[in-house]
């Protein structure tokens, strides 16, 4: 039976939450192809992969060939390993397929468990595969090895999916539970960490095993050697797929529309000395995952990795990008719950094979790296250093510039500036050339990030590479010829920039430097303004104080030097930064363009202020003869708690609701959702009504008066459409027992709790029995003896348990309390009314 699983929302990341013993690196795509030298060495693979890492990856790739790659698409140049996962496509109703955009993967190296200090680096030639491409449902029988102290867990937990919406983050799931994700759907997978100590690779993956808790714990006795735990994330831009319809769906390249068959491969191509030093010195210490804390890795780090090593052509002659008539290969989409048969993912013997292009392995190209003070390029040109190029909106060299990727080299730029009468030249972003006769006095030399290969040396494909600056940094050269005439126009010279000055002190209403992670939600989400070069703290304060229909916002904040945000709450899971956090509070260091002494936040961090003019909403203690009676839980599962009369008014106020109920002759007035008014002469506890304290973080302000509170939101409401959706969901997963309530809640969407679904289904069953009588057909179950927990599961093992799991008749119901859910937790999402009662 197909089983859907969600992960408790208390876990921000399945594997990474709260642990800092790791490093991570970003990787761009190096090849998209049916290439898999682990499973199909020397041949065309069964399905298509997105590959990151060493440029020599191919059907015959080996440790030696990867190590000799010209480059790597990962940000650590010493790692020329290859990592790959299946490609995600969107299937249109006409059975055409479109590749879902993504920019590569993020690779984590982790050390976990009580034996983390014994972790050794991957040996030469080591290869590993995790996941099972054929799975189409959750396998809760195949377990990792474990004992009484370190129990095992289902190996299916190696996979998780994260939907990144515009609003609050959603719980993780073990399948593609939600693909309506404004900021992408992230697939995550962990690799085996335990090695038998002798085999570099076995086709059944028996040379490796998982830690008992997959990403933590200990190794089994027959695989005693602990290696780094690999963890790969790939964020698919599902919202960017055009023309999505209810009849379309997302499907992985091996024909998997569920996500349970997600998998990944790794082929080692590390510089052995660098990996050994990094494993010894950087894997276990608390380094927040930052490469900058690890000298062994930082020595070859570049943020220009996707430009220095762009995607190579596919080695297999067939299309992968754009709109396709079919999935690459001979793929039949299988929905499960049974595992996909091999025939659905492989070509028959009589099907012609796609052509494999003959490729010649590349070798690393030398790179000329000048040091400050050294002559480099054209005669009499001296390298001054790598400067920042982001000071006060005036470039380090500001008089003249040109862009030409295919021609750009250090010599090209030096000649261009000389021909236009400028002594100083600088190259940046691999393709830009900037000229001046004066350098910006605020520019600072000494950066190690001028690591982007020049476009001209990249385009030539041969000879020595050169660096042409980088992201926000510029490689600057000085023409030392004493006879050179500086004839260039100096009206826009960088020399006009004001020298560095200490930032102005923060005002007393400054709240601090906060993170602002746009993927999880903005810190302030009320209003936004971008003023460019005119931004000041005063401008932002005035903008937010006049907003929210003239009532003003409680907070205002500045970011990126030119952006202003407003809001009444600090949201999105963002937090106050300190000197010890990553990033730290010093990241709020970008000057405001219009007031250079002021700080206007920084990249993805916001300088937060609390408005001194803000008047917060209040709970009025009394309106006429009506006095406040706190808040009332109103679950609305058996009618409203106040059932006398009601109205809806977008301009609702506390006074208008009290007046309405008083005019109808009722003693209680309650407000909800900021716009709804309910009346009654008694609180119906049978409907779930219960007086409680008012949680001001959940209560909404009144639509007609933002200085008043008018109740709070709750779960989504039931109607014919949601009832139909619930029944379809129950049919889809085959039951509504207590173990399936959380799954149903995830399928129903935001606002639908497990307890609300249990109560609603009971009511639907009761109504059905009253109309049609009780169903007499007995429920049936197929039972098996589950696999013992002590049994280790290694590698990619097809699940045979999918057809043996217990099945529950769709009409089944379980009136027991939801396992692990306290009465208090079941009330957390219940609607709240702000109630006034007649004092008589």
URKA-V477520 format. One record per pair of residues at least 12 apart in sequence whose ideal C-beta (glycine too) atoms are under 7 Angstrom apart, sorted by the first residue. I is the first residue (numbers start at 1). J is the second residue. D is the distance in Angstrom with one decimal. If there is no record, write none. Layout:
[[I:J:D] [I:J:D]]
This chain:
[[1:337:5.8] [1:734:4.8] [1:805:4.9] [1:807:4.7] [2:137:4.5] [2:336:5.7] [2:337:3.6] [2:733:6.0] [2:734:6.8] [3:137:5.4] [3:138:4.1] [3:140:6.8] [3:805:6.9] [4:175:6.2] [4:177:6.7] [4:733:5.5] [4:743:4.0] [4:746:6.9] [4:747:6.8] [5:138:5.1] [5:173:6.6] [5:174:4.3] [5:743:6.6] [6:171:5.0] [6:173:4.9] [6:177:6.5] [6:742:5.4] [6:743:6.4] [6:746:4.3] [7:160:6.5] [7:171:5.4] [7:172:4.1] [7:173:6.5] [8:171:6.5] [9:171:4.2] [11:172:6.7] [14:160:4.5] [14:172:5.6] [14:188:6.5] [15:190:5.6] [15:215:4.0] [15:231:5.4] [16:108:6.9] [19:112:6.9] [20:286:4.6] [20:287:6.6] [20:288:5.2] [20:289:6.5] [21:110:6.5] [21:111:4.8] [21:112:6.8] [21:116:6.3] [21:283:6.7] [21:284:5.2] [21:286:6.8] [22:108:5.4] [22:109:6.1] [22:110:4.1] [22:289:5.1] [23:109:5.4] [23:282:5.9] [23:283:7.0] [23:287:6.7] [23:289:5.6] [23:291:5.9] [23:294:6.1] [23:297:6.5] [24:106:5.9] [24:107:6.7] [24:108:4.6] [24:289:4.7] [25:74:5.4] [25:75:4.9] [25:76:5.2] [25:107:5.5] [25:291:6.4] [26:75:5.2] [26:104:6.8] [26:106:5.6] [26:305:6.9] [27:52:3.7] [27:53:6.3] [27:73:5.5] [27:74:4.0] [27:83:6.8] [27:104:4.8] [27:105:5.2] [27:107:5.8] [28:52:6.5] [28:73:4.1] [28:103:6.5] [28:104:4.3] [28:305:5.8] [28:306:3.4] [29:50:6.0] [29:52:6.0] [29:73:6.5] [29:104:5.1] [29:311:4.9] [30:51:5.5] [30:52:5.6] [30:53:5.9] [30:55:5.9] [30:57:6.3] [30:73:4.2] [30:309:6.6] [30:311:6.1] [30:312:6.0] [31:51:4.6] [31:57:5.9] [31:311:6.5] [31:312:5.0] [31:314:6.2] [32:48:6.8] [32:50:5.7] [32:87:6.7] [32:314:6.0] [32:320:4.6] [32:321:6.8] [33:48:6.7] [33:49:6.7] [33:51:6.9] [33:314:3.9] [33:315:5.5] [33:316:5.0] [33:320:6.9] [34:47:6.6] [34:48:5.1] [34:316:4.7] [34:328:5.7] [34:329:6.1] [35:49:6.4] [35:51:6.6] [35:57:6.5] [35:58:6.1] [35:59:5.6] [35:315:5.7] [35:316:6.6] [36:49:6.3] [36:265:6.6] [37:59:5.9] [37:60:6.6] [37:61:4.5] [37:267:6.5] [38:127:5.3] [38:129:5.7] [38:201:6.8] [38:265:5.2] [38:267:6.6] [41:59:6.8] [41:60:6.9] [42:59:5.5] [42:60:5.6] [43:59:6.3] [44:316:5.6] [44:353:5.6] [44:354:5.4] [44:356:6.3] [46:329:5.8] [46:345:5.2] [46:346:5.1] [47:86:6.2] [47:253:4.5] [47:254:4.2] [47:328:6.8] [47:329:5.2] [47:331:6.1] [47:345:6.3] [48:87:4.9] [48:253:4.3] [48:320:5.6] [48:328:4.2] [48:329:6.9] [49:84:4.1] [49:85:6.5] [49:86:6.1] [49:87:6.6] [50:84:6.4] [50:85:5.9] [50:87:5.1] [51:82:6.0] [51:84:4.2] [52:73:5.3] [52:74:6.4] [52:83:5.2] [52:104:5.2] [52:105:5.2] [53:72:5.6] [53:73:6.2] [53:74:5.8] [53:80:6.5] [53:81:5.2] [53:82:4.1] [53:83:5.3] [53:269:6.8] [54:66:4.2] [54:69:3.8] [54:72:5.2] [54:80:3.6] [54:81:6.3] [54:82:5.4] [54:269:4.7] [55:69:4.4] [55:70:5.1] [55:71:5.2] [55:72:6.9] [55:309:5.9] [55:312:6.0] [55:362:6.0] [56:68:6.4] [56:69:4.1] [56:361:4.8] [56:362:6.1] [57:82:4.2] [58:315:5.1] [58:359:5.7] [59:315:6.3] [59:356:6.1] [61:82:6.5] [61:267:6.3] [63:124:5.2] [63:125:4.4] [63:268:5.9] [63:269:6.3] [65:361:4.9] [66:80:5.0] [66:81:6.4] [66:82:6.0] [66:267:6.4] [66:269:3.1] [67:80:5.7] [67:269:5.3] [68:361:6.3] [68:363:5.3] [68:364:6.9] [69:269:6.9] [69:362:6.2] [70:362:3.7] [70:363:6.5] [70:364:5.8] [70:365:5.9] [71:308:5.8] [71:309:3.6] [72:309:5.7] [73:104:6.8] [73:305:5.8] [73:306:6.4] [73:309:4.5] [74:107:6.9] [74:305:5.9] [75:301:5.7] [75:302:6.0] [75:303:6.3] [75:305:4.5] [76:291:6.8] [76:297:5.3] [76:300:5.7] [76:301:5.7] [77:300:3.8] [77:302:6.4] [78:270:6.8] [78:271:4.2] [78:274:4.0] [78:300:4.4] [79:270:5.3] [80:269:4.0] [81:266:6.5] [81:267:6.2] [81:268:5.3] [81:269:4.0] [81:270:5.8] [82:267:4.7] [82:269:6.3] [83:105:6.4] [83:107:6.0] [83:232:6.1] [83:264:6.8] [83:266:5.5] [84:264:6.8] [84:265:5.2] [85:232:6.7] [85:234:5.7] [85:264:4.7] [86:252:4.4] [86:253:4.5] [86:254:5.5] [86:262:6.8] [86:263:6.8] [87:99:6.1] [87:253:4.3] [87:320:6.9] [88:100:4.3] [88:236:4.8] [88:250:6.0] [88:252:5.7] [89:251:5.6] [89:253:6.5] [89:327:6.5] [90:241:4.5] [90:244:7.0] [90:248:6.2] [90:250:5.6] [91:248:6.0] [91:249:5.4] [91:251:5.1] [92:243:7.0] [92:248:5.2] [93:245:6.1] [93:247:4.1] [93:248:5.9] [96:323:5.5] [96:324:6.5] [96:325:6.2] [97:324:4.5] [97:326:6.9] [97:327:5.8] [98:241:6.1] [98:323:5.4] [99:320:6.6] [99:321:5.5] [100:236:4.7] [100:237:6.5] [100:238:6.0] [100:241:5.9] [100:250:6.8] [101:237:4.4] [101:240:5.3] [102:234:6.0] [102:235:6.1] [102:236:5.0] [102:237:6.2] [105:232:5.3] [105:233:6.3] [105:234:4.7] [106:233:4.5] [107:230:6.9] [107:232:5.6] [108:231:4.0] [109:228:4.6] [109:230:6.6] [109:283:6.3] [110:215:6.8] [110:228:6.5] [110:229:4.3] [110:231:6.0] [111:228:6.4] [111:283:4.4] [111:284:4.9] [112:211:6.8] [112:215:5.8] [112:216:4.2] [112:229:5.9] [113:211:6.0] [113:216:5.4] [113:217:5.0] [113:218:5.6] [114:218:6.5] [115:218:6.2] [115:226:5.5] [116:284:5.3] [117:284:5.9] [118:226:5.8] [119:226:5.1] [119:227:6.4] [119:228:5.9] [119:279:6.2] [119:283:6.1] [120:225:6.5] [120:227:6.5] [120:279:6.8] [121:275:4.4] [121:276:4.9] [121:279:4.3] [122:227:6.1] [122:268:4.7] [122:270:6.6] [122:275:6.7] [123:200:6.5] [124:268:6.9] [124:272:6.4] [125:200:4.4] [125:268:6.7] [126:200:5.2] [126:268:4.4] [127:200:6.5] [127:201:4.0] [127:266:6.7] [127:267:4.9] [127:268:6.8] [128:191:5.7] [128:192:6.2] [128:208:5.6] [128:266:5.0] [129:205:5.7] [129:263:6.8] [129:265:4.9] [129:795:6.4] [129:796:5.6] [130:158:6.0] [130:189:6.0] [130:190:6.8] [130:191:4.5] [130:192:6.1] [130:263:6.3] [130:264:5.6] [131:158:6.6] [131:159:6.4] [131:189:5.9] [131:262:5.7] [131:263:2.8] [131:264:6.1] [131:796:6.2] [132:261:6.3] [132:263:6.5] [132:796:4.9] [132:797:6.5] [132:798:6.1] [132:799:6.6] [133:254:4.7] [133:261:4.9] [133:263:5.1] [133:345:6.7] [134:261:5.9] [134:339:4.4] [134:340:4.3] [134:798:5.1] [135:260:4.2] [135:261:4.7] [135:339:5.9] [135:799:5.7] [136:256:6.6] [136:258:5.2] [136:260:5.6] [136:261:6.4] [136:334:6.1] [136:335:6.3] [136:336:2.5] [136:337:5.9] [136:338:6.7] [136:339:6.2] [136:340:6.0] [137:260:5.9] [137:336:4.8] [137:337:3.7] [137:802:5.0] [138:156:5.4] [138:174:5.6] [138:260:6.4] [139:154:6.4] [139:156:4.6] [139:799:4.0] [139:801:5.9] [139:802:6.9] [140:154:4.9] [140:156:6.7] [141:786:5.5] [141:787:4.8] [141:801:3.9] [142:154:6.6] [142:155:5.3] [142:787:6.4] [142:793:4.5] [142:797:6.6] [142:799:6.2] [142:801:6.8] [143:155:6.8] [143:787:6.4] [143:789:5.1] [143:791:6.3] [143:793:6.2] [144:210:4.6] [144:212:5.3] [144:214:6.4] [144:792:6.7] [144:793:6.2] [145:209:6.4] [145:212:5.9] [145:220:3.6] [145:790:6.9] [145:792:3.7] [146:212:4.4] [146:789:5.8] [146:790:6.8] [150:212:4.4] [150:217:4.9] [150:218:5.1] [151:212:6.7] [151:789:6.7] [152:212:5.4] [152:789:5.0] [153:213:6.0] [153:214:6.4] [155:210:6.1] [155:793:4.8] [156:174:6.3] [157:214:5.7] [158:189:5.9] [158:190:4.7] [158:214:5.4] [159:174:6.0] [159:189:5.3] [159:262:5.2] [160:172:4.6] [160:173:6.9] [160:174:6.2] [160:188:4.7] [161:173:5.2] [161:175:6.5] [161:176:5.7] [161:177:6.6] [161:185:6.3] [161:186:6.9] [161:187:5.8] [161:259:5.7] [162:186:4.3] [162:188:6.7] [163:178:4.2] [163:181:4.1] [163:185:5.5] [164:181:5.3] [164:183:3.8] [164:184:5.1] [164:186:6.5] [164:519:5.2] [165:181:5.9] [165:182:5.5] [165:183:6.9] [166:182:4.5] [166:183:7.0] [167:521:6.1] [168:521:6.2] [169:520:5.3] [169:573:6.7] [171:746:6.9] [173:746:6.3] [174:260:7.0] [175:258:5.1] [175:259:4.3] [175:260:5.4] [176:250:6.1] [176:258:6.4] [176:259:3.8] [177:746:5.3] [179:238:5.0] [179:250:5.2] [181:238:5.4] [181:239:6.3] [182:239:5.2] [183:519:4.8] [184:235:4.2] [184:236:6.0] [184:237:5.3] [184:238:6.5] [185:236:5.1] [185:238:4.8] [186:233:5.5] [186:234:6.9] [186:235:4.5] [187:234:5.0] [187:236:6.9] [187:262:5.5] [188:231:7.0] [188:233:5.2] [189:232:5.6] [189:262:6.0] [189:264:4.9] [190:214:5.4] [190:215:5.1] [190:229:6.4] [190:231:5.0] [191:229:6.6] [191:230:3.9] [191:266:6.4] [192:208:3.9] [192:209:5.7] [192:210:5.0] [192:794:7.0] [193:210:6.7] [193:211:5.1] [193:226:5.8] [193:227:5.4] [193:229:4.4] [194:208:6.2] [194:209:4.4] [194:210:6.8] [194:211:6.4] [194:219:3.6] [194:220:6.3] [194:223:3.8] [194:225:6.9] [194:226:6.0] [195:207:6.6] [195:208:5.7] [195:223:5.9] [195:225:4.4] [195:227:5.5] [196:222:6.7] [196:223:5.1] [197:225:4.8] [204:795:6.0] [205:794:5.4] [205:795:2.0] [205:796:5.7] [206:794:5.0] [206:795:6.4] [208:223:6.6] [208:794:6.2] [208:795:6.7] [209:223:4.1] [209:792:5.5] [209:794:4.8] [215:229:5.8] [215:231:6.9] [220:792:5.1] [228:279:6.5] [228:283:6.2] [230:266:5.9] [232:264:5.3] [238:250:6.5] [251:333:5.8] [253:327:5.8] [253:328:6.5] [254:331:6.5] [254:345:5.3] [255:327:6.6] [255:331:4.3] [255:332:5.8] [255:333:4.4] [255:334:5.7] [255:340:6.4] [255:344:5.9] [255:345:6.1] [257:333:6.0] [257:335:5.9] [258:335:7.0] [258:336:6.1] [261:340:7.0] [263:796:6.6] [274:296:5.4] [277:296:4.0] [278:294:5.8] [278:296:4.5] [278:297:5.3] [281:294:6.8] [281:296:6.4] [282:294:3.6] [282:296:6.6] [282:297:6.6] [288:582:4.1] [290:582:6.3] [302:451:3.7] [303:449:6.3] [303:470:6.5] [303:471:5.2] [304:430:7.0] [304:451:5.4] [304:452:3.6] [304:453:6.9] [304:470:5.7] [307:430:5.6] [307:452:5.8] [307:453:7.0] [308:452:6.6] [308:453:4.7] [315:356:6.1] [315:357:5.3] [315:359:5.8] [316:354:5.2] [316:356:6.1] [317:354:5.5] [317:355:4.0] [317:357:6.2] [318:354:4.8] [329:347:6.5] [330:346:6.4] [330:347:3.8] [330:348:7.0] [330:351:5.9] [331:345:6.2] [332:344:4.0] [336:802:6.9] [337:802:5.0] [338:802:5.1] [338:803:5.6] [339:798:5.0] [339:799:5.4] [339:802:5.9] [365:464:6.9] [365:465:5.3] [366:464:5.0] [366:465:7.0] [367:464:6.8] [367:465:4.2] [367:467:6.9] [368:464:5.1] [368:466:5.6] [369:467:6.5] [370:383:4.1] [372:384:6.1] [372:385:4.2] [376:410:6.6] [376:477:7.0] [377:410:4.4] [377:411:4.9] [377:414:5.1] [377:477:6.3] [378:411:5.4] [378:414:4.8] [378:415:6.5] [380:479:6.2] [380:480:4.9] [380:481:4.6] [381:414:5.2] [381:477:4.9] [381:479:5.9] [382:477:6.7] [382:478:5.0] [382:480:5.3] [383:477:5.7] [384:445:6.8] [384:476:4.4] [384:477:6.5] [384:478:5.4] [385:445:3.8] [385:446:6.6] [385:476:6.4] [386:445:6.7] [386:447:4.4] [386:448:7.0] [386:449:6.8] [386:450:3.7] [386:473:5.4] [386:475:5.8] [387:443:4.6] [387:444:6.5] [387:445:5.1] [387:447:6.9] [387:473:6.6] [387:474:5.3] [387:476:5.5] [388:443:6.1] [388:444:5.3] [388:447:6.1] [388:472:6.6] [388:473:5.9] [389:428:6.2] [389:472:5.6] [389:473:6.0] [389:474:4.4] [390:472:4.9] [391:440:6.0] [391:442:4.1] [391:443:5.9] [391:497:6.8] [392:442:6.2] [392:497:6.0] [392:591:5.7] [392:593:6.7] [392:596:5.8] [393:533:5.9] [393:593:5.1] [394:440:5.8] [394:494:5.6] [394:497:4.4] [395:434:5.9] [395:440:6.9] [395:494:6.0] [396:426:6.4] [396:439:6.3] [396:440:4.8] [396:443:4.2] [396:474:5.2] [396:476:6.6] [396:494:6.1] [397:424:5.5] [397:426:4.8] [397:434:4.0] [397:435:5.9] [397:436:3.9] [397:439:6.7] [397:476:6.9] [397:494:5.7] [398:436:5.8] [398:440:6.9] [398:492:5.5] [398:493:6.1] [398:494:3.8] [399:422:6.3] [399:435:5.7] [399:436:4.4] [399:488:5.8] [399:489:6.4] [399:490:6.3] [399:492:5.4] [399:493:5.2] [400:420:5.7] [400:422:6.4] [400:435:4.3] [400:488:6.5] [401:432:6.2] [401:433:6.3] [401:434:4.6] [401:435:6.9] [402:416:6.1] [402:433:5.1] [403:431:5.4] [403:432:5.2] [404:431:6.5] [405:430:6.7] [405:431:3.9] [405:455:3.6] [406:455:6.0] [406:456:6.6] [406:459:4.7] [407:456:5.2] [408:427:6.6] [408:430:6.7] [408:431:5.0] [408:433:6.6] [408:454:5.3] [408:455:4.4] [408:456:4.8] [408:468:5.9] [409:454:5.0] [409:456:4.0] [409:457:6.0] [409:466:5.9] [410:427:6.0] [410:454:6.8] [410:466:5.3] [410:468:7.0] [410:477:6.9] [412:456:6.1] [413:425:4.9] [413:427:4.9] [413:433:3.6] [414:477:5.9] [416:433:5.4] [417:435:3.7] [418:479:6.2] [420:435:6.1] [420:488:5.4] [421:485:7.0] [421:486:6.1] [421:487:3.4] [421:488:3.5] [422:435:3.7] [422:436:5.8] [422:437:5.6] [422:486:7.0] [422:488:4.3] [423:437:5.3] [423:478:6.5] [423:479:4.6] [423:484:6.0] [423:486:5.6] [424:436:5.0] [424:437:6.2] [424:439:6.3] [424:476:6.5] [424:478:5.8] [425:477:5.0] [426:469:7.0] [426:474:4.2] [426:475:6.1] [426:476:4.4] [426:477:6.9] [427:454:6.7] [427:468:3.8] [427:469:5.1] [427:474:6.9] [427:475:5.1] [428:468:6.7] [428:469:3.5] [428:474:4.3] [429:452:6.6] [429:469:6.2] [430:452:4.4] [430:453:6.2] [430:454:6.0] [430:455:4.9] [430:468:4.9] [431:455:4.6] [434:474:6.5] [435:488:6.6] [436:493:5.6] [436:494:5.2] [437:486:4.7] [437:488:6.1] [437:490:6.2] [437:493:6.6] [438:493:5.0] [438:494:5.9] [438:495:3.0] [439:476:7.0] [439:494:6.1] [440:494:3.9] [440:497:4.6] [441:497:5.9] [441:499:4.6] [442:497:5.4] [442:499:6.4] [442:500:5.2] [447:473:4.8] [449:470:4.6] [449:471:6.8] [449:473:5.0] [450:467:5.3] [450:469:5.1] [450:470:5.0] [450:473:5.3] [450:475:4.7] [451:467:5.9] [451:470:5.4] [452:467:6.4] [452:468:5.8] [452:469:6.1] [452:470:4.6] [453:465:5.1] [453:467:6.7] [454:466:4.5] [454:467:6.9] [454:468:3.9] [498:596:6.3] [501:596:7.0] [501:597:5.9] [503:597:5.9] [503:599:5.3] [504:597:4.1] [504:598:5.4] [509:609:5.3] [509:610:5.0] [509:612:5.5] [510:609:5.6] [511:608:4.2] [511:609:6.2] [511:610:5.6] [512:576:4.9] [512:585:6.7] [512:608:6.1] [513:577:4.8] [513:585:4.1] [513:587:6.7] [513:588:3.6] [513:605:5.6] [513:607:6.1] [514:570:6.8] [514:574:5.4] [514:575:6.7] [514:576:5.7] [514:577:6.5] [514:605:6.8] [514:606:5.2] [514:608:4.9] [515:574:4.6] [515:575:5.7] [515:577:6.0] [515:605:6.1] [516:559:6.0] [516:574:5.8] [516:604:5.5] [516:605:5.9] [516:606:4.5] [517:572:6.4] [517:574:6.1] [517:604:6.7] [520:572:4.9] [520:573:4.9] [521:571:5.5] [521:572:2.8] [521:573:6.8] [522:565:6.4] [522:571:7.0] [522:572:5.5] [523:557:6.5] [523:565:6.9] [523:570:5.8] [523:571:6.7] [523:572:5.9] [523:574:4.2] [523:606:5.3] [523:608:7.0] [524:555:5.6] [524:557:5.3] [524:565:4.0] [524:566:5.7] [524:567:3.3] [525:567:5.3] [525:571:5.6] [526:547:6.9] [526:548:6.5] [526:553:5.0] [526:566:4.5] [526:567:3.8] [526:568:6.2] [527:544:6.8] [527:547:4.8] [527:553:6.7] [527:566:4.2] [528:565:5.6] [529:543:5.0] [529:564:4.5] [530:562:5.8] [530:563:5.2] [531:562:6.1] [531:564:6.7] [532:562:5.2] [533:593:4.2] [533:594:6.4] [534:594:5.0] [535:558:6.8] [535:561:6.6] [535:562:4.7] [535:564:6.7] [535:592:5.2] [535:593:5.9] [535:594:6.0] [535:600:5.7] [536:592:5.2] [536:594:4.8] [536:595:4.4] [536:598:6.1] [537:558:6.5] [537:592:6.7] [537:598:5.2] [539:564:6.9] [540:556:5.1] [540:558:5.3] [540:564:3.7] [541:556:5.6] [541:609:6.8] [541:611:6.8] [543:564:5.6] [544:556:3.7] [544:566:3.7] [544:611:6.4] [545:611:5.7] [545:613:5.2] [547:566:5.4] [548:706:6.5] [549:706:6.8] [551:706:4.6] [552:611:6.1] [552:613:5.9] [552:614:5.4] [553:566:3.9] [553:567:5.8] [553:568:5.9] [553:611:6.6] [553:614:7.0] [554:568:4.5] [554:610:6.6] [554:611:6.0] [554:614:4.6] [554:616:6.9] [555:567:5.4] [555:568:7.0] [555:570:7.0] [555:608:6.1] [555:609:6.8] [555:610:5.8] [555:611:6.8] [556:609:5.3] [556:611:6.2] [557:601:6.8] [557:606:4.1] [557:607:6.0] [557:608:4.4] [557:609:6.6] [558:600:4.0] [558:601:4.6] [558:606:6.7] [558:607:4.9] [559:601:3.7] [559:605:6.9] [559:606:4.5] [560:590:6.6] [560:601:6.2] [560:603:6.4] [561:590:4.2] [561:591:6.6] [561:592:6.3] [561:593:6.1] [561:600:4.7] [562:593:6.5] [565:606:6.5] [577:605:6.6] [583:605:6.3] [587:602:4.6] [587:605:4.6] [588:601:5.4] [588:602:4.9] [588:605:5.2] [588:607:5.0] [589:602:5.5] [590:602:4.6] [615:707:6.2] [617:701:5.0] [617:706:6.5] [617:707:5.1] [617:708:5.9] [617:709:5.4] [618:707:6.6] [619:694:6.4] [619:709:5.5] [620:654:5.8] [620:708:6.7] [623:654:6.0] [623:655:5.9] [623:658:4.8] [623:836:6.2] [624:658:6.6] [625:838:5.8] [625:839:5.3] [625:840:6.4] [626:658:5.0] [626:669:6.2] [626:836:4.0] [626:837:6.4] [626:838:5.8] [626:839:6.8] [627:836:6.7] [627:837:6.3] [627:839:4.9] [628:836:5.9] [629:691:6.5] [629:835:4.5] [629:836:6.3] [629:837:4.4] [630:691:5.5] [630:692:6.6] [630:693:6.0] [630:694:5.9] [631:692:5.5] [631:693:6.7] [631:694:4.2] [631:832:4.8] [631:833:6.6] [631:834:5.7] [631:835:6.8] [632:670:6.0] [632:683:6.6] [632:689:5.7] [632:690:7.0] [632:691:5.7] [632:832:6.8] [632:833:4.5] [632:835:4.6] [633:688:6.4] [633:689:6.6] [633:690:4.5] [633:692:5.7] [633:827:6.2] [633:830:4.9] [633:832:6.3] [634:672:6.6] [634:689:6.4] [634:830:6.9] [634:831:4.5] [634:832:6.7] [634:833:4.9] [635:688:4.0] [635:830:4.6] [635:831:6.7] [636:831:6.1] [637:688:6.2] [637:756:6.7] [637:759:4.7] [637:760:7.0] [638:686:6.7] [638:687:4.8] [638:688:6.6] [639:684:6.9] [639:687:4.7] [640:678:5.8] [640:687:6.3] [641:683:5.6] [641:684:5.4] [641:687:5.1] [641:688:6.6] [641:689:2.9] [641:833:6.9] [642:668:5.6] [642:670:5.0] [642:678:4.2] [642:679:6.0] [642:680:3.4] [642:683:6.9] [643:680:5.6] [643:684:6.2] [644:664:6.7] [644:666:4.7] [644:679:4.2] [644:680:4.1] [644:681:6.2] [645:664:4.8] [645:666:6.6] [645:679:4.4] [646:676:6.9] [646:677:6.3] [646:678:4.8] [646:679:6.8] [647:660:5.9] [647:677:5.0] [648:675:5.7] [648:676:5.3] [649:675:6.1] [649:677:7.0] [650:675:5.3] [650:703:4.9] [651:703:5.6] [651:704:3.6] [652:671:6.5] [652:674:6.8] [652:675:5.0] [652:677:6.1] [652:702:5.4] [652:703:5.2] [652:704:5.3] [652:710:5.7] [653:702:5.0] [653:704:4.3] [653:705:4.5] [653:708:5.9] [654:671:6.6] [654:702:6.5] [654:708:4.9] [654:710:6.7] [656:704:6.7] [657:669:5.0] [657:671:5.2] [657:677:3.8] [658:836:5.6] [660:677:5.6] [660:679:7.0] [661:679:3.7] [664:679:5.6] [666:679:3.9] [666:680:5.8] [666:681:5.6] [667:681:5.1] [667:837:6.1] [667:838:3.9] [668:680:4.8] [668:681:6.8] [668:683:6.9] [668:835:6.0] [668:837:5.2] [669:836:4.7] [670:711:6.9] [670:833:3.7] [670:834:6.6] [670:835:4.3] [671:710:3.8] [671:711:4.4] [671:833:6.3] [671:834:4.9] [672:711:3.6] [672:831:6.1] [672:833:4.8] [673:700:6.4] [673:711:6.2] [673:713:6.0] [674:700:3.8] [674:701:6.2] [674:702:5.8] [674:703:4.9] [674:710:4.7] [674:711:6.9] [675:703:4.7] [678:833:6.5] [694:834:6.6] [698:712:4.5] [698:832:6.5] [699:711:6.4] [699:712:4.4] [699:832:6.5] [699:834:6.5] [700:712:5.7] [700:713:6.5] [709:834:5.4] [710:834:6.2] [711:832:5.8] [711:833:4.8] [711:834:4.6] [712:831:6.8] [712:832:4.0] [713:831:6.9] [714:829:6.1] [714:830:5.5] [714:831:2.8] [714:832:6.9] [715:751:4.4] [715:752:6.0] [715:753:5.8] [715:756:5.3] [715:829:5.1] [716:751:3.5] [716:752:5.6] [718:760:5.6] [723:764:6.4] [725:748:6.5] [726:748:6.5] [726:757:6.6] [726:760:6.6] [726:761:6.8] [729:744:5.4] [729:747:4.6] [729:748:6.5] [730:744:6.7] [730:810:5.7] [731:810:5.7] [734:807:5.8] [734:808:6.3] [734:810:6.9] [735:808:3.4] [735:810:6.8] [735:812:5.8] [736:761:5.3] [736:812:6.5] [736:813:6.3] [737:808:5.4] [737:812:6.1] [737:814:4.6] [738:814:4.6] [738:816:5.8] [738:818:5.3] [738:819:5.6] [741:754:3.7] [741:757:5.8] [741:758:5.8] [741:818:5.8] [742:754:5.3] [744:757:5.1] [745:757:5.9] [753:829:5.1] [754:818:5.4] [754:821:6.9] [755:818:6.3] [755:821:7.0] [755:826:4.3] [758:818:6.8] [761:813:6.6] [762:813:6.4] [765:813:6.0] [775:811:5.2] [779:808:6.4] [779:809:3.7] [779:812:5.3] [780:809:6.8] [781:806:5.1] [781:807:6.0] [782:804:6.6] [782:806:6.8] [782:807:6.1] [783:806:6.4] [784:804:4.2]]
